Amino acid sequence: MEARSGAPGRRPCLPAIALLALAPLLSCLLPSSEAKVFSRCELARELQDYGLDGYRGYSLAEWVCLAYFTSGFNTAAVDHEADGSTNNGIFQINSRKWCKNLTPQAINRCRMYCSDLLSSDLKDTVICAMKIVQEPLGMGSWEAWRHHCQGKDLADWVDGCDL
C-alpha cells in the first residue's frame, strides 16, 4: 500500500509552493532594517552617539538641520535627478559619486550600495557623510546646508533634547 500525504485527490498549488520557496531569497534583496522617520531629538541623540558632534568642526545642530532640509528626517527619502542619479536617505547622498545603484559607471566613493543609505540603522549613512565632509567643500557639498544652515543660529535644532 502506498502512503499519501494530504487529502485524497488534492495536490498542492505549484505557484504557492514556488512563492514559498522564493520568499527567503526575495527577503535578502530588501534592506535589513526598516526605514524610519526620526524625531528631531531622537536623530540628534543617534548622530551624537555616532560621533558627529564636532566632527570636522561641524556641530550636532548643523547635522540635524541638514537632515531636516534634505529629507525631513526620513531615512527612506529618495529623490531622482534629471541626470539619472538619485539622492538617498536622511542626508540625500548622491549616487553620481558616493554610492552604487544600478548605474555601472558610478564612482561609489563610500563603497556601498545606495540602498544601504535607506535603513533606520544610520551606521552606513554616517560613515558616508563623514567621507563627504572630508572633501574640501565639507558640508558645503550639500546645497541644503548652504541655503538653510550655514552661518545661522542653529541652537533650536538640539534645544531640549537632553544630550
N, CA, C and O of each residue as an XYZ file, in Angstrom:
652
protein
N       0.833     -1.168      0.000
C       0.000      0.000      0.000
C       0.890      1.247      0.000
O       1.889      1.312      0.717
N       0.518      2.206     -0.795
C       1.295      3.425     -0.964
C       0.811      4.496      0.013
O      -0.388      4.752      0.116
N       1.742      5.117      0.725
C       1.366      6.177      1.667
C       1.215      7.492      0.918
O       2.030      7.825      0.057
N       0.185      8.223      1.247
C      -0.056      9.535      0.628
C      -0.182     10.571      1.727
O      -0.690     10.292      2.813
N       0.274     11.734      1.435
C       0.094     12.825      2.388
C      -1.008     13.742      1.890
O      -1.224     13.868      0.684
N      -1.691     14.369      2.804
C      -2.743     15.303      2.431
C      -4.035     14.579      2.130
O      -4.106     13.353      2.215
N      -5.038     15.325      1.786
C      -6.355     14.773      1.481
C      -6.311     14.082      0.140
O      -5.566     14.493     -0.750
N      -7.123     13.008     -0.019
C      -7.131     12.300     -1.295
C      -7.606     13.208     -2.425
O      -8.563     13.968     -2.274
N      -6.921     13.112     -3.552
C      -7.321     13.871     -4.735
C      -6.903     15.331     -4.715
O      -7.228     16.066     -5.648
N      -6.189     15.782     -3.679
C      -5.763     17.183     -3.606
C      -4.271     17.267     -3.875
O      -3.485     16.473     -3.358
N      -3.906     18.215     -4.670
C      -2.492     18.445     -4.962
C      -2.127     19.860     -4.542
O      -2.942     20.772     -4.680
N      -0.940     20.056     -4.042
C      -0.544     21.426     -3.678
C      -0.478     22.297     -4.923
O      -0.128     21.847     -6.014
N      -0.820     23.530     -4.723
C      -0.786     24.505     -5.812
C       0.667     24.883     -6.087
O       1.345     25.415     -5.207
N       1.138     24.618     -7.271
C       2.538     24.875     -7.601
C       2.936     26.342     -7.485
O       4.022     26.613     -6.972
N       2.127     27.311     -7.930
C       2.548     28.699     -7.753
C       2.739     29.068     -6.281
O       3.662     29.813     -5.952
N       1.899     28.570     -5.408
C       2.049     28.862     -3.981
C       3.350     28.269     -3.455
O       4.062     28.914     -2.685
N       3.661     27.045     -3.868
C       4.903     26.407     -3.434
C       6.102     27.198     -3.964
O       7.083     27.402     -3.249
N       6.016     27.632     -5.199
C       7.108     28.417     -5.782
C       7.314     29.709     -5.010
O       8.453     30.096     -4.751
N       6.228     30.384     -4.638
C       6.349     31.625     -3.866
C       6.965     31.377     -2.502
O       7.794     32.159     -2.038
N       6.562     30.290     -1.861
C       7.145     29.959     -0.560
C       8.638     29.684     -0.678
O       9.418     30.069      0.193
N       9.024     29.026     -1.741
C      10.435     28.727     -1.951
C      11.238     29.990     -2.242
O      12.401     30.082     -1.850
N      10.636     30.964     -2.924
C      11.333     32.194     -3.284
C      11.354     33.232     -2.171
O      12.195     34.131     -2.188
N      10.448     33.129     -1.204
C      10.341     34.138     -0.149
C      11.664     34.407      0.570
O      12.034     35.570      0.734
N      12.394     33.365      1.006
C      13.672     33.657      1.667
C      14.675     34.355      0.746
O      15.448     35.201      1.195
N      14.661     34.004     -0.520
C      15.578     34.646     -1.467
C      15.213     36.111     -1.679
O      16.090     36.974     -1.722
N      13.922     36.390     -1.809
C      13.478     37.763     -2.017
C      13.752     38.632     -0.799
O      14.058     39.816     -0.941
N      13.648     38.065      0.384
C      13.886     38.838      1.600
C      15.332     39.316      1.677
O      15.610     40.315      2.341
N      16.246     38.632      1.020
C      17.650     39.054      1.002
C      17.846     40.341      0.212
O      18.814     41.069      0.432
N      16.938     40.616     -0.697
C      17.052     41.814     -1.516
C      16.544     43.058     -0.809
O      16.845     44.175     -1.233
N      15.788     42.887      0.250
C      15.231     44.013      0.988
C      16.246     44.518      1.998
O      17.076     43.746      2.477
N      16.190     45.812      2.330
C      17.101     46.322      3.352
C      16.902     45.577      4.666
O      15.792     45.148      4.980
N      17.973     45.425      5.429
C      17.908     44.651      6.653
C      17.095     45.343      7.738
O      16.558     44.669      8.617
N      16.989     46.643      7.704
C      16.206     47.376      8.682
C      15.158     48.188      7.948
O      15.366     48.629      6.818
N      14.059     48.373      8.594
C      13.011     49.189      8.005
C      13.440     50.652      7.997
O      14.264     51.080      8.806
N      12.873     51.394      7.083
C      13.119     52.834      7.037
C      12.419     53.487      8.220
O      11.546     52.890      8.849
N      12.809     54.708      8.509
C      12.273     55.379      9.684
C      12.278     56.884      9.480
O      13.161     57.434      8.822
N      11.275     57.543     10.057
C      11.271     58.999     10.149
C      11.574     59.319     11.611
O      10.766     59.039     12.496
N      12.730     59.899     11.850
C      13.175     60.226     13.203
C      12.496     61.493     13.700
O      12.080     62.337     12.906
N      12.389     61.620     15.002
C      12.050     62.917     15.594
C      13.355     63.713     15.669
O      14.440     63.143     15.546
N      13.251     64.997     15.865
C      14.427     65.869     15.924
C      15.396     65.407     17.010
O      16.581     65.217     16.737
N      14.914     65.226     18.219
C      15.793     64.851     19.330
C      16.294     63.415     19.220
O      17.429     63.120     19.596
N      15.466     62.538     18.716
C      15.878     61.150     18.513
C      17.059     61.097     17.536
O      18.025     60.365     17.755
N      16.970     61.868     16.475
C      18.058     61.915     15.495
C      19.303     62.557     16.109
O      20.418     62.076     15.902
N      19.116     63.630     16.855
C      20.258     64.301     17.486
C      21.015     63.330     18.396
O      22.245     63.282     18.365
N      20.289     62.563     19.200
C      20.945     61.583     20.083
C      21.687     60.522     19.274
O      22.818     60.160     19.600
N      21.046     60.031     18.224
C      21.657     58.996     17.384
C      22.941     59.516     16.727
O      23.965     58.832     16.736
N      22.886     60.714     16.163
C      24.060     61.287     15.496
C      25.167     61.593     16.501
O      26.350     61.464     16.187
N      24.782     61.994     17.698
C      25.772     62.219     18.747
C      26.451     60.901     19.122
O      27.668     60.857     19.306
N      25.676     59.843     19.234
C      26.246     58.523     19.550
C      27.237     58.064     18.488
O      28.194     57.355     18.798
N      27.016     58.462     17.245
C      27.935     58.103     16.156
C      29.131     59.056     16.053
O      29.988     58.883     15.186
N      29.190     60.049     16.923
C      30.355     60.928     16.966
C      30.336     62.086     15.984
O      31.393     62.621     15.648
N      29.164     62.483     15.516
C      29.123     63.589     14.551
C      29.218     64.971     15.201
O      29.564     65.937     14.520
N      28.923     65.091     16.492
C      29.008     66.401     17.139
C      30.462     66.855     17.177
O      31.284     66.258     17.872
N      30.776     67.893     16.442
C      32.133     68.412     16.373
C      32.993     67.778     15.299
O      34.133     68.198     15.104
N      32.481     66.783     14.600
C      33.273     66.124     13.561
C      33.612     67.124     12.451
O      32.727     67.737     11.855
N      34.891     67.269     12.196
C      35.419     68.198     11.189
C      34.940     69.633     11.440
O      34.828     70.431     10.510
N      34.660     69.947     12.712
C      34.258     71.303     13.090
C      32.774     71.604     12.922
O      32.361     72.752     13.083
N      31.979     70.613     12.607
C      30.538     70.824     12.414
C      29.776     70.379     13.660
O      29.993     69.291     14.193
N      28.888     71.246     14.100
C      28.119     70.967     15.309
C      27.018     69.944     15.041
O      26.612     69.718     13.901
N      26.557     69.346     16.108
C      25.434     68.415     16.025
C      24.212     69.115     15.435
O      23.472     68.519     14.653
N      24.000     70.368     15.805
C      22.869     71.146     15.284
C      22.949     71.299     13.766
O      21.919     71.295     13.092
N      24.149     71.432     13.226
C      24.299     71.535     11.772
C      23.885     70.240     11.084
O      23.262     70.274     10.024
N      24.228     69.095     11.681
C      23.853     67.806     11.095
C      22.340     67.608     11.147
O      21.740     67.111     10.194
N      21.726     68.000     12.265
C      20.271     67.856     12.402
C      19.564     68.787     11.426
O      18.587     68.394     10.789
N      20.050     70.010     11.308
C      19.494     70.968     10.347
C      19.590     70.411      8.926
O      18.623     70.460      8.165
N      20.750     69.888      8.580
C      20.948     69.300      7.252
C      19.946     68.179      6.994
O      19.325     68.130      5.932
N      19.790     67.284      7.960
C      18.864     66.152      7.795
C      17.431     66.636      7.600
O      16.681     66.063      6.809
N      17.055     67.680      8.312
C      15.691     68.197      8.165
C      15.455     68.749      6.763
O      14.445     68.440      6.130
N      16.386     69.563      6.282
C      16.174     70.228      4.995
C      16.467     69.337      3.791
O      16.085     69.679      2.672
N      17.128     68.218      3.993
C      17.333     67.295      2.871
C      16.250     66.242      2.792
O      15.779     65.914      1.702
N      15.841     65.695      3.959
C      14.923     64.548      3.932
C      13.736     64.635      4.880
O      12.878     63.753      4.876
N      13.676     65.684      5.692
C      12.629     65.725      6.707
C      12.812     64.626      7.740
O      11.831     64.145      8.307
N      14.055     64.219      7.995
C      14.441     63.168      8.943
C      13.988     61.777      8.498
O      13.868     60.877      9.329
N      13.740     61.588      7.220
C      13.218     60.331      6.686
C      14.351     59.528      6.048
O      14.952     59.965      5.066
N      14.639     58.358      6.607
C      15.729     57.539      6.073
C      15.385     56.925      4.715
O      16.283     56.513      3.980
N      14.103     56.860      4.376
C      13.685     56.245      3.103
C      13.598     57.250      1.957
O      13.214     56.880      0.847
N      13.941     58.497      2.200
C      13.809     59.526      1.171
C      14.733     59.236     -0.013
O      15.930     59.002      0.157
N      14.154     59.256     -1.209
C      14.918     59.095     -2.447
C      14.408     60.157     -3.421
O      13.207     60.276     -3.659
N      15.336     60.918     -3.971
C      14.990     61.949     -4.941
C      15.711     61.621     -6.240
O      16.916     61.369     -6.239
N      14.982     61.625     -7.337
C      15.556     61.299     -8.641
C      15.944     62.576     -9.369
O      15.132     63.488     -9.520
N      17.190     62.632     -9.817
C      17.717     63.790    -10.547
C      17.545     63.598    -12.049
O      17.373     62.477    -12.528
N      17.593     64.698    -12.779
C      17.414     64.668    -14.236
C      18.507     63.852    -14.932
O      18.271     63.281    -15.997
N      19.708     63.796    -14.332
C      20.811     63.051    -14.957
C      20.730     61.546    -14.692
O      21.612     60.796    -15.111
N      19.681     61.102    -14.000
C      19.515     59.684    -13.710
C      20.069     59.262    -12.365
O      19.861     58.124    -11.944
N      20.771     60.154    -11.681
C      21.292     59.825    -10.360
C      20.177     59.964     -9.319
O      19.114     60.521     -9.594
N      20.444     59.448     -8.133
C      19.482     59.563     -7.042
C      20.156     60.150     -5.811
O      21.351     59.959     -5.590
N      19.377     60.861     -5.021
C      19.794     61.340     -3.703
C      19.114     60.423     -2.699
O      17.906     60.199     -2.777
N      19.887     59.892     -1.753
C      19.419     58.774     -0.944
C      19.539     59.008      0.552
O      20.565     59.475      1.046
N      18.463     58.672      1.265
C      18.497     58.618      2.711
C      18.362     59.948      3.410
O      17.997     60.960      2.812
N      18.663     59.919      4.682
C      18.408     61.049      5.562
C      19.246     62.279      5.203
O      18.824     63.407      5.459
N      20.442     62.072      4.605
C      21.270     63.186      4.150
C      21.249     63.359      2.632
O      21.992     64.181      2.094
N      20.412     62.598      1.942
C      20.277     62.686      0.482
C      21.642     62.606     -0.206
O      22.040     63.528     -0.917
N      22.329     61.532      0.005
C      23.654     61.285     -0.563
C      23.494     60.824     -2.007
O      22.735     59.897     -2.291
N      24.214     61.480     -2.916
C      24.006     61.271     -4.349
C      24.768     60.073     -4.894
O      25.911     59.808     -4.522
N      24.092     59.356     -5.793
C      24.664     58.147     -6.409
C      25.696     58.457     -7.487
O      26.451     57.568     -7.882
N      25.745     59.666     -7.959
C      26.696     60.017     -9.016
C      28.133     59.798     -8.557
O      28.996     59.426     -9.352
N      28.382     60.029     -7.278
C      29.753     59.985     -6.777
C      29.922     59.098     -5.538
O      30.993     58.526     -5.335
N      28.891     58.978     -4.717
C      29.091     58.443     -3.387
C      28.620     57.022     -3.144
O      29.175     56.341     -2.282
N      27.617     56.549     -3.871
C      27.112     55.191     -3.637
C      26.735     54.553     -4.966
O      26.626     55.231     -5.989
N      26.540     53.245     -4.934
C      26.262     52.491     -6.163
C      24.784     52.126     -6.233
O      24.224     51.538     -5.308
N      24.174     52.489     -7.349
C      22.822     51.993     -7.619
C      22.909     51.126     -8.868
O      23.816     50.300     -8.970
N      22.028     51.282     -9.786
C      22.052     50.436    -10.981
C      22.961     50.968    -12.083
O      23.105     50.327    -13.124
N      23.572     52.123    -11.870
C      24.453     52.720    -12.869
C      25.870     52.160    -12.713
O      26.538     52.444    -11.719
N      26.330     51.376    -13.677
C      27.637     50.722    -13.519
C      28.819     51.690    -13.451
O      29.834     51.366    -12.834
N      28.714     52.850    -14.060
C      29.859     53.766    -14.102
C      29.956     54.676    -12.881
O      30.816     55.556    -12.843
N      29.094     54.485    -11.881
C      29.132     55.318    -10.678
C      30.479     55.175     -9.968
O      31.070     54.095     -9.951
N      30.950     56.258     -9.392
C      32.258     56.283     -8.738
C      32.240     55.508     -7.420
O      33.189     54.779     -7.136
N      31.192     55.643     -6.610
C      30.980     54.883     -5.377
C      32.102     55.081     -4.359
O      32.710     54.111     -3.908
N      32.374     56.321     -4.002
C      33.457     56.625     -3.074
C      33.202     56.120     -1.653
O      34.142     55.923     -0.882
N      31.925     55.911     -1.309
C      31.627     55.362      0.019
C      31.662     53.843      0.035
O      31.537     53.228      1.094
N      31.833     53.234     -1.138
C      31.933     51.782     -1.274
C      30.740     51.055     -0.642
O      30.890     50.142      0.170
N      29.546     51.507     -1.053
C      28.316     50.874     -0.574
C      27.216     51.078     -1.596
O      27.298     51.943     -2.468
N      26.194     50.266     -1.466
C      25.018     50.437     -2.315
C      24.176     51.580     -1.776
O      24.117     51.794     -0.565
N      23.530     52.312     -2.663
C      22.665     53.414     -2.250
C      21.544     52.922     -1.351
O      21.098     53.654     -0.467
N      21.085     51.707     -1.558
C      20.024     51.145     -0.713
C      20.476     51.002      0.740
O      19.640     50.988      1.644
N      21.790     50.894      0.978
C      22.306     50.825      2.346
C      22.045     52.117      3.112
O      22.054     52.129      4.342
N      21.814     53.206      2.379
C      21.596     54.512      2.996
C      20.133     54.757      3.356
O      19.789     55.826      3.860
N      19.276     53.779      3.100
C      17.837     53.944      3.319
C      17.351     53.243      4.587
O      16.144     53.142      4.805
N      18.235     52.773      5.395
C      17.907     51.991      6.579
C      17.742     52.877      7.812
O      18.286     53.979      7.875
N      16.986     52.383      8.784
C      16.876     53.091     10.069
C      18.179     52.975     10.863
O      18.413     53.755     11.785
N      19.019     52.012     10.512
C      20.351     51.897     11.101
C      21.237     52.881     10.344
O      21.528     52.680      9.165
N      21.657     53.926     11.011
C      22.361     55.027     10.348
C      23.866     54.814     10.195
O      24.566     55.721      9.745
N      24.368     53.664     10.549
C      25.825     53.427     10.507
C      26.420     53.733      9.132
O      27.361     54.521      9.036
N      25.892     53.129      8.072
C      26.436     53.356      6.730
C      26.270     54.806      6.291
O      27.157     55.375      5.655
N      25.140     55.397      6.630
C      24.884     56.796      6.276
C      25.915     57.706      6.934
O      26.464     58.595      6.284
N      26.177     57.489      8.212
C      27.141     58.319      8.938
C      28.545     58.125      8.381
O      29.283     59.096      8.211
N      28.919     56.890      8.097
C      30.248     56.625      7.523
C      30.417     57.384      6.207
O      31.456     57.999      5.969
N      29.403     57.338      5.365
C      29.476     58.027      4.075
C      29.486     59.544      4.266
O      30.259     60.241      3.609
N      28.641     60.061      5.153
C      28.599     61.506      5.403
C      29.945     62.010      5.923
O      30.374     63.113      5.583
N      30.604     61.204      6.742
C      31.929     61.583      7.246
C      32.938     61.685      6.102
O      33.805     62.560      6.111
N      32.826     60.798      5.127
C      33.721     60.871      3.959
C      33.435     62.130      3.145
O      34.357     62.776      2.648
N      32.168     62.473      3.013
C      31.792     63.649      2.230
C      32.353     64.918      2.860
O      32.887     65.769      2.149
N      32.242     65.064      4.187
C      32.727     66.304      4.817
C      34.246     66.365      4.901
O      34.799     67.403      5.264
N      34.929     65.277      4.573
C      36.387     65.328      4.476
C      36.839     65.998      3.178
O      38.001     66.381      3.042
N      35.927     66.134      2.242
C      36.223     66.803      0.975
C      36.444     68.306      1.227
O      36.013     68.817      2.261
N      37.095     69.008      0.320
C      37.367     70.430      0.519
C      36.121     71.289      0.801
O      36.210     72.255      1.558
N      34.983     70.960      0.217
C      33.769     71.751      0.461
C      33.128     71.450      1.814
O      32.285     72.218      2.277
N      33.507     70.361      2.445
C      32.911     69.994      3.720
C      31.397     69.876      3.592
O      30.895     69.280      2.638
N      30.673     70.440      4.547
C      29.216     70.395      4.493
C      28.670     71.256      3.357
O      27.500     71.147      2.992
N      29.513     72.097      2.811
C      29.126     72.888      1.652
C      28.808     72.022      0.442
O      28.275     72.515     -0.552
N      29.129     70.740      0.517
C      28.768     69.804     -0.548
C      27.250     69.677     -0.674
O      26.737     69.304     -1.729
N      26.542     69.988      0.403
C      25.078     69.928      0.400
C      24.506     71.326      0.191
O      24.726     72.227      1.000
N      23.783     71.491     -0.886
C      23.121     72.765     -1.163
C      22.167     73.147     -0.030
O      22.081     74.318      0.341
N      21.464     72.179      0.511
C      20.516     72.442      1.595
C      21.226     73.041      2.812
O      20.684     73.937      3.460
N      22.414     72.565      3.125
C      23.167     73.113      4.254
C      23.575     74.558      3.965
O      23.451     75.427      4.828
N      24.059     74.808      2.756
C      24.478     76.169      2.390
C      23.316     77.160      2.480
O      23.499     78.284      2.946
N      22.136     76.758      2.043
C      20.994     77.672      1.988
C      20.252     77.815      3.317
O      19.714     78.882      3.612
N      20.219     76.753      4.117
C      19.360     76.780      5.302
C      20.089     76.727      6.640
O      19.511     77.098      7.662
N      21.334     76.279      6.661
C      22.011     76.045      7.942
C      23.285     76.864      8.125
O      23.563     77.328      9.231
N      24.047     77.043      7.083
C      25.349     77.691      7.164
C      25.228     79.113      7.717
O      24.438     79.924      7.233
N      26.035     79.389      8.742
C      26.102     80.735      9.295
C      24.878     81.165     10.091
O      24.759     82.341     10.435
N      23.977     80.255     10.389
C      22.752     80.597     11.124
C      22.854     80.107     12.567
O      23.618     79.193     12.878
N      22.066     80.738     13.440
C      21.965     80.261     14.816
C      21.110     79.000     14.797
O      19.913     79.060     14.518
N      21.719     77.870     15.091
C      21.056     76.574     14.972
C      20.760     75.928     16.327
O      20.425     74.745     16.386
N      20.882     76.689     17.410
C      20.700     76.125     18.742
C      19.346     75.436     18.899
O      19.244     74.443     19.619
N      18.315     75.942     18.245
C      16.979     75.359     18.379
C      16.907     73.917     17.861
O      16.020     73.164     18.263
N      17.820     73.528     16.983
C      17.774     72.170     16.417
C      18.074     71.107     17.461
O      17.643     69.964     17.310
N      18.800     71.455     18.516
C      19.113     70.476     19.558
C      18.598     70.902     20.929
O      18.768     70.176     21.909
N      17.982     72.049     21.003
C      17.474     72.572     22.267
C      16.418     71.636     22.858
O      15.498     71.210     22.160
N      16.553     71.324     24.129
C      15.582     70.478     24.815
C      15.739     68.998     24.556
O      14.853     68.226     24.922
N      16.814     68.571     23.947
C      16.969     67.159     23.578
C      17.679     66.321     24.648
O      17.884     65.126     24.437
N      18.051     66.893     25.758
C      18.717     66.151     26.834
C      19.909     65.352     26.322
O      19.981     64.135     26.495
N      20.833     66.050     25.695
C      22.021     65.396     25.150
C      23.139     65.358     26.152
O      24.216     64.840     25.855
